[in-house]
Amino acid sequence: MKRFLLLSALAVLLACKDKQPVVQQPVQPAVQRPAWVASRPVSDGYYIGIGLAAVRGGQDHQETAKKNALNDLASEISVKVEGNSLLYTLDRKTSFDESFTSTINTRTSEQLEGYELVDTWENGTEYWTYYRLSKAEHARIKAERKRQAVQQASDLYARAQQSLATGDLRSAFDKDLRALLAMKAYWGENDTATVNGRNVSLANELYNDLQRLMAGTRITALPERCVLEHGNHFSREMLLRAQFVQGTAARDLAQLPLVLSYPGIAGPVTELRGTDAEGQVRTTVQKVDLAVAGPALLARLDMEALVPKDVDQAFAKPLVASLNAPELRVPIDVKLPKVHMTVMERNMGEPLTEGGAALTIKQELTTRGFRFVDREQDADLLMTVTASTREGGEGNGFHTAFLDLAIACRDRRTQDVVYTGGKQGIKGVQLNYPKAGMEAYKKAGQDIRQEVVPALLNAIL
C-alpha cells in the first residue's frame, strides 16, 4: 500500500513539472561593425589607411594591422611620373618599368611621418585599424625633405666636379652616384635647382654627369695590337692607360678599377686591376686559346667596383647598369711557328711509309695554324718524330705489339729544347706481329690528339 502511494505521488510531481513554462535563452545581438569597416572613408583633407589582421594565437595581429594600414595609406600617395623627369627618361631608355615606382612606394610607407590613429575594432577573429594623414602636413614634410635632399645632392655634385678636376674619376663617380641616390624619392618629378648659375632638373643633371664621366673616359693600349709569335715566346706585355678627355685636355685617371680578360687555354683569363698614379696598368697576355676565332684582350671599366657598398644597392646597381661602360678591345694576332719535321718510324724493324704517328701530329698542328716547311733554314722549330713497334707476345693465335713514340722540338736559332715527350707502350693486337704493329699505330692517333698534341702546344705556346 505504501509503495502504491509513493508511486502515485511521483507521477503527480512529474505531471506538474511538464506543465511548467519553457524559459527562452536571450539571443545575443550581432556585433555592429563601425562605418569605416563596412565602407572605406573618403576625405579631401586626409590620406586614409585601413588595415586588417586575423586574430591568431602567437601572432602580433595589432602590429600586422598597423603595417597593412600604413601600406594602404602610402598607396594613396601615388608616385606620378612626370614628363622629362629622370624616371621617365630611364623608363623610355632602359625599361626601368614599374618596379622602381613600386620600390619608391614601399620606401615611402617606411618613411611616413605625421599620421595618426583614428580608431580600432575587433570581433575576436578580426582586428581592424584606421589611420589617417593630413595631406597638408604630408606636403609640408615632403617639401622639407626634398629641400634637404636637393641641398645634399647639390653639395655632392659640386664636390664631384672638384674631384674630377684632380683626375679622381672614381671619387667623382662616387659623389655623383650618392647625390643621385639622395634624390631617389623625387626621380619621378621635375625637380629644378640652380647649378653653376643654371636652372636644371637636378636628377637628370646628375645622371647626365655620370654619362659624361663614362663618355669621357678613354682606355688606350700600347701596342695597339697584341702580336704573339715564336720570337716573343707567345707572351706579350701590354701597357694600358686610362684618361679623361674633355675637349683638347686629357687627365690621367689614377686608381681606376679595370677588368682585363682574354681567352686562355685553360679557360677565360680575367684580371681585376687598378691603374697607378699615372693612370697606367700593365698585364701579360700569354697561353691564348687558339680555338677562339678573333681572340682579343678586352679592357673595360669595372662598374661594380665603382658602386660603394654602403649605398642603396636596389637603386644603385640597375642605375649603374644603364650606363655605357668604357671599354677597349685589343686584337690578339697569333703567328704560329713554321715547323720542319724529321720522321723516323718503323714497324717491327721495317721503315714505315704511310699511316704513321707523324702524319697525325702534322694534321693536328696544321688545323691549329702551324705551318710546315721543307727546308730547315726556313723553320722556327725543328721537330723530330721517332716511333717504333716491338713484339709483346702471342697467345690463342693472337699477337701483341707495343708502340713507343718520342717527339722532340728545338728552337732552330738557339738550339734550345722546347719540348720532349711522347707515349710509350701503345698496344695493338692482331693475327701477326706486323699487323699488330699497324694496329698500335692506328690506336696511337687517339692518344696523340688527346694527350700528346695538347702537351706539345702547352710547351710551345
NUDO-212229 format. One record per residue (C-alpha): y, z, x; residue number from 1; chain. Coordinates in steps of 0.25 Angstrom, whole numbers, plus 5000, padded with zeros to 4 digits. Example, Ala and Ser with C-alpha at 12.3 -4.5 7.8 and 13.67 -1.06 7.14 Angstrom:
! residues 2
      y      z      x   seq   mol
   4982   5031   5049     1     A
   4996   5029   5055     2     A
***
This chain:
! residues 461
      y      z      x   seq   mol
   5000   5000   5000     1     A
   5010   5004   5011     2     A
   5006   4991   5018     3     A
   5010   4983   5006     4     A
   5023   4990   5004     5     A
   5027   4987   5019     6     A
   5024   4972   5018     7     A
   5032   4971   5005     8     A
   5044   4977   5012     9     A
   5043   4968   5024    10     A
   5042   4956   5014    11     A
   5055   4960   5007    12     A
   5062   4962   5020    13     A
   5059   4948   5025    14     A
   5063   4942   5012    15     A
   5077   4949   5013    16     A
   5079   4944   5027    17     A
   5076   4930   5023    18     A
   5087   4930   5013    19     A
   5098   4935   5024    20     A
   5109   4924   5027    21     A
   5107   4916   5040    22     A
   5118   4919   5050    23     A
   5124   4906   5055    24     A
   5128   4905   5071    25     A
   5142   4901   5073    26     A
   5143   4886   5079    27     A
   5151   4886   5092    28     A
   5163   4876   5091    29     A
   5163   4865   5101    30     A
   5171   4867   5113    31     A
   5184   4860   5111    32     A
   5188   4850   5123    33     A
   5202   4850   5127    34     A
   5210   4838   5124    35     A
   5211   4834   5139    36     A
   5196   4834   5140    37     A
   5194   4826   5127    38     A
   5205   4816   5131    39     A
   5211   4813   5144    40     A
   5226   4817   5144    41     A
   5237   4807   5147    42     A
   5250   4811   5153    43     A
   5262   4803   5158    44     A
   5266   4814   5167    45     A
   5253   4818   5174    46     A
   5241   4813   5180    47     A
   5229   4818   5173    48     A
   5215   4822   5179    49     A
   5203   4827   5171    50     A
   5191   4832   5178    51     A
   5177   4835   5173    52     A
   5165   4842   5179    53     A
   5151   4846   5174    54     A
   5149   4861   5174    55     A
   5137   4864   5182    56     A
   5132   4876   5190    57     A
   5135   4876   5205    58     A
   5146   4865   5204    59     A
   5161   4867   5204    60     A
   5164   4860   5192    61     A
   5179   4864   5192    62     A
   5181   4858   5205    63     A
   5174   4846   5201    64     A
   5182   4844   5189    65     A
   5195   4846   5197    66     A
   5191   4836   5207    67     A
   5188   4826   5196    68     A
   5201   4829   5189    69     A
   5209   4826   5201    70     A
   5202   4813   5204    71     A
   5205   4809   5190    72     A
   5219   4813   5191    73     A
   5220   4805   5204    74     A
   5214   4793   5198    75     A
   5226   4793   5188    76     A
   5235   4792   5201    77     A
   5232   4777   5203    78     A
   5234   4770   5216    79     A
   5241   4757   5213    80     A
   5240   4747   5224    81     A
   5254   4741   5225    82     A
   5256   4727   5230    83     A
   5260   4726   5245    84     A
   5254   4739   5247    85     A
   5244   4742   5259    86     A
   5232   4744   5249    87     A
   5236   4731   5242    88     A
   5237   4723   5255    89     A
   5224   4729   5261    90     A
   5216   4726   5248    91     A
   5220   4712   5248    92     A
   5217   4710   5263    93     A
   5205   4719   5265    94     A
   5199   4722   5251    95     A
   5202   4737   5252    96     A
   5199   4738   5237    97     A
   5199   4749   5228    98     A
   5192   4759   5237    99     A
   5205   4762   5244   100     A
   5212   4765   5231   101     A
   5201   4774   5227   102     A
   5201   4781   5240   103     A
   5216   4783   5239   104     A
   5214   4789   5225   105     A
   5203   4798   5230   106     A
   5213   4804   5241   107     A
   5224   4805   5230   108     A
   5215   4814   5222   109     A
   5212   4822   5234   110     A
   5227   4824   5237   111     A
   5233   4827   5223   112     A
   5243   4837   5222   113     A
   5251   4843   5211   114     A
   5240   4842   5200   115     A
   5238   4854   5190   116     A
   5226   4859   5182   117     A
   5229   4857   5167   118     A
   5216   4862   5161   119     A
   5201   4864   5162   120     A
   5190   4864   5152   121     A
   5175   4867   5152   122     A
   5164   4868   5142   123     A
   5152   4873   5150   124     A
   5147   4859   5155   125     A
   5160   4852   5158   126     A
   5173   4856   5166   127     A
   5186   4848   5164   128     A
   5199   4850   5171   129     A
   5212   4843   5169   130     A
   5222   4841   5180   131     A
   5236   4834   5180   132     A
   5246   4830   5190   133     A
   5261   4827   5187   134     A
   5264   4813   5190   135     A
   5278   4817   5195   136     A
   5272   4827   5204   137     A
   5262   4817   5210   138     A
   5273   4807   5212   139     A
   5281   4817   5220   140     A
   5269   4822   5228   141     A
   5265   4807   5231   142     A
   5279   4803   5235   143     A
   5280   4815   5245   144     A
   5266   4812   5251   145     A
   5270   4797   5252   146     A
   5283   4801   5259   147     A
   5275   4809   5269   148     A
   5265   4798   5271   149     A
   5276   4788   5273   150     A
   5283   4797   5283   151     A
   5270   4799   5291   152     A
   5266   4785   5291   153     A
   5280   4780   5296   154     A
   5279   4790   5307   155     A
   5265   4786   5311   156     A
   5270   4771   5310   157     A
   5282   4773   5320   158     A
   5273   4781   5330   159     A
   5263   4769   5329   160     A
   5273   4760   5334   161     A
   5277   4769   5345   162     A
   5262   4769   5349   163     A
   5261   4754   5349   164     A
   5273   4753   5358   165     A
   5266   4760   5369   166     A
   5253   4751   5367   167     A
   5245   4762   5360   168     A
   5240   4754   5349   169     A
   5229   4764   5346   170     A
   5239   4775   5343   171     A
   5248   4765   5335   172     A
   5236   4761   5326   173     A
   5232   4776   5324   174     A
   5246   4779   5319   175     A
   5247   4767   5310   176     A
   5234   4770   5304   177     A
   5238   4784   5302   178     A
   5251   4780   5296   179     A
   5244   4771   5286   180     A
   5233   4781   5282   181     A
   5245   4791   5279   182     A
   5249   4781   5269   183     A
   5236   4778   5263   184     A
   5239   4784   5249   185     A
   5250   4774   5248   186     A
   5243   4762   5253   187     A
   5244   4756   5238   188     A
   5259   4758   5238   189     A
   5271   4750   5243   190     A
   5276   4762   5252   191     A
   5289   4757   5258   192     A
   5294   4764   5271   193     A
   5305   4761   5281   194     A
   5298   4758   5295   195     A
   5307   4753   5306   196     A
   5318   4750   5297   197     A
   5309   4742   5288   198     A
   5305   4745   5273   199     A
   5290   4743   5273   200     A
   5277   4746   5266   201     A
   5273   4757   5275   202     A
   5257   4756   5273   203     A
   5258   4741   5275   204     A
   5267   4742   5287   205     A
   5257   4752   5293   206     A
   5245   4743   5290   207     A
   5252   4731   5295   208     A
   5255   4738   5308   209     A
   5240   4741   5310   210     A
   5238   4726   5308   211     A
   5249   4723   5318   212     A
   5243   4732   5328   213     A
   5230   4724   5327   214     A
   5236   4711   5327   215     A
   5244   4714   5340   216     A
   5232   4719   5347   217     A
   5227   4709   5357   218     A
   5214   4710   5365   219     A
   5212   4701   5377   220     A
   5201   4699   5387   221     A
   5200   4695   5402   222     A
   5194   4685   5404   223     A
   5195   4678   5390   224     A
   5180   4674   5390   225     A
   5169   4683   5396   226     A
   5160   4674   5404   227     A
   5147   4680   5408   228     A
   5139   4672   5419   229     A
   5130   4673   5430   230     A
   5141   4675   5440   231     A
   5146   4688   5434   232     A
   5132   4693   5431   233     A
   5135   4691   5416   234     A
   5145   4702   5416   235     A
   5160   4701   5413   236     A
   5170   4712   5413   237     A
   5181   4709   5403   238     A
   5195   4715   5402   239     A
   5201   4717   5388   240     A
   5215   4720   5385   241     A
   5222   4725   5372   242     A
   5236   4723   5370   243     A
   5246   4724   5358   244     A
   5254   4711   5357   245     A
   5267   4711   5350   246     A
   5275   4698   5351   247     A
   5276   4696   5366   248     A
   5273   4710   5370   249     A
   5260   4716   5373   250     A
   5256   4730   5375   251     A
   5242   4735   5381   252     A
   5234   4743   5372   253     A
   5228   4756   5378   254     A
   5217   4764   5373   255     A
   5213   4753   5362   256     A
   5199   4754   5357   257     A
   5191   4741   5358   258     A
   5177   4737   5354   259     A
   5171   4727   5364   260     A
   5158   4720   5360   261     A
   5149   4709   5364   262     A
   5134   4704   5362   263     A
   5125   4711   5372   264     A
   5111   4708   5376   265     A
   5107   4722   5370   266     A
   5115   4721   5358   267     A
   5130   4721   5355   268     A
   5139   4728   5366   269     A
   5150   4736   5361   270     A
   5160   4744   5369   271     A
   5171   4753   5364   272     A
   5183   4753   5374   273     A
   5197   4757   5375   274     A
   5208   4750   5382   275     A
   5214   4756   5394   276     A
   5229   4759   5397   277     A
   5231   4744   5399   278     A
   5224   4740   5387   279     A
   5212   4735   5394   280     A
   5197   4737   5393   281     A
   5186   4731   5402   282     A
   5172   4728   5397   283     A
   5160   4721   5403   284     A
   5152   4710   5396   285     A
   5138   4709   5400   286     A
   5124   4706   5395   287     A
   5128   4698   5383   288     A
   5119   4693   5373   289     A
   5116   4678   5375   290     A
   5110   4676   5361   291     A
   5124   4679   5355   292     A
   5132   4666   5352   293     A
   5146   4666   5357   294     A
   5146   4680   5363   295     A
   5159   4687   5365   296     A
   5166   4700   5369   297     A
   5173   4706   5357   298     A
   5184   4716   5359   299     A
   5191   4722   5347   300     A
   5199   4734   5343   301     A
   5191   4746   5339   302     A
   5197   4748   5325   303     A
   5188   4760   5322   304     A
   5193   4767   5335   305     A
   5207   4765   5331   306     A
   5205   4774   5318   307     A
   5207   4788   5320   308     A
   5196   4798   5316   309     A
   5206   4807   5308   310     A
   5211   4797   5298   311     A
   5206   4794   5285   312     A
   5195   4784   5288   313     A
   5193   4780   5274   314     A
   5206   4773   5275   315     A
   5207   4770   5289   316     A
   5194   4763   5292   317     A
   5196   4752   5281   318     A
   5210   4751   5284   319     A
   5208   4748   5299   320     A
   5196   4739   5296   321     A
   5206   4730   5288   322     A
   5214   4727   5301   323     A
   5210   4716   5311   324     A
   5205   4722   5323   325     A
   5210   4715   5336   326     A
   5198   4709   5344   327     A
   5195   4699   5355   328     A
   5183   4690   5357   329     A
   5180   4686   5371   330     A
   5169   4675   5372   331     A
   5157   4678   5381   332     A
   5153   4666   5389   333     A
   5139   4668   5395   334     A
   5136   4658   5406   335     A
   5121   4659   5409   336     A
   5116   4656   5423   337     A
   5109   4644   5428   338     A
   5095   4646   5432   339     A
   5086   4639   5442   340     A
   5071   4643   5439   341     A
   5060   4642   5449   342     A
   5046   4643   5442   343     A
   5032   4647   5448   344     A
   5022   4648   5437   345     A
   5007   4648   5438   346     A
   4995   4649   5429   347     A
   4982   4654   5435   348     A
   4988   4649   5449   349     A
   4991   4635   5444   350     A
   5006   4631   5442   351     A
   5011   4631   5428   352     A
   5018   4619   5424   353     A
   5022   4622   5409   354     A
   5023   4633   5399   355     A
   5027   4644   5409   356     A
   5035   4656   5408   357     A
   5047   4650   5416   358     A
   5049   4640   5404   359     A
   5050   4651   5394   360     A
   5060   4658   5403   361     A
   5068   4646   5405   362     A
   5068   4643   5390   363     A
   5073   4657   5386   364     A
   5084   4657   5396   365     A
   5089   4643   5392   366     A
   5090   4647   5378   367     A
   5099   4658   5382   368     A
   5108   4649   5390   369     A
   5103   4649   5404   370     A
   5103   4636   5412   371     A
   5092   4632   5421   372     A
   5095   4623   5433   373     A
   5086   4615   5442   374     A
   5093   4618   5455   375     A
   5095   4632   5461   376     A
   5109   4629   5466   377     A
   5113   4627   5452   378     A
   5108   4640   5447   379     A
   5113   4654   5445   380     A
   5100   4661   5444   381     A
   5087   4657   5451   382     A
   5075   4661   5443   383     A
   5060   4661   5448   384     A
   5049   4662   5437   385     A
   5035   4665   5443   386     A
   5023   4666   5434   387     A
   5008   4666   5436   388     A
   4996   4670   5428   389     A
   4983   4677   5433   390     A
   4969   4680   5427   391     A
   4967   4692   5419   392     A
   4952   4692   5416   393     A
   4943   4686   5405   394     A
   4934   4691   5394   395     A
   4927   4685   5382   396     A
   4931   4671   5386   397     A
   4946   4674   5387   398     A
   4954   4674   5400   399     A
   4967   4683   5402   400     A
   4978   4679   5411   401     A
   4991   4686   5415   402     A
   5005   4680   5418   403     A
   5015   4686   5428   404     A
   5029   4681   5426   405     A
   5040   4684   5436   406     A
   5055   4680   5435   407     A
   5066   4682   5446   408     A
   5080   4678   5445   409     A
   5090   4677   5457   410     A
   5105   4674   5458   411     A
   5106   4661   5465   412     A
   5119   4664   5472   413     A
   5116   4679   5476   414     A
   5101   4678   5476   415     A
   5101   4692   5469   416     A
   5089   4694   5460   417     A
   5094   4694   5445   418     A
   5081   4697   5438   419     A
   5066   4699   5441   420     A
   5056   4701   5431   421     A
   5045   4694   5423   422     A
   5032   4698   5416   423     A
   5018   4702   5421   424     A
   5004   4701   5415   425     A
   5007   4692   5403   426     A
   4993   4690   5397   427     A
   4986   4677   5392   428     A
   4972   4675   5386   429     A
   4965   4662   5385   430     A
   4951   4655   5387   431     A
   4954   4653   5402   432     A
   4964   4658   5413   433     A
   4973   4646   5413   434     A
   4975   4647   5398   435     A
   4977   4662   5398   436     A
   4988   4660   5409   437     A
   4995   4650   5400   438     A
   4993   4659   5388   439     A
   5000   4670   5397   440     A
   5012   4661   5400   441     A
   5013   4658   5385   442     A
   5013   4673   5381   443     A
   5024   4675   5392   444     A
   5034   4668   5384   445     A
   5036   4679   5374   446     A
   5037   4689   5386   447     A
   5047   4680   5393   448     A
   5056   4679   5380   449     A
   5056   4694   5376   450     A
   5056   4701   5390   451     A
   5058   4692   5402   452     A
   5070   4684   5398   453     A
   5077   4695   5392   454     A
   5075   4703   5405   455     A
   5080   4691   5413   456     A
   5092   4689   5404   457     A
   5096   4704   5405   458     A
   5095   4703   5420   459     A
   5103   4690   5421   460     A
   5114   4693   5411   461     A
***
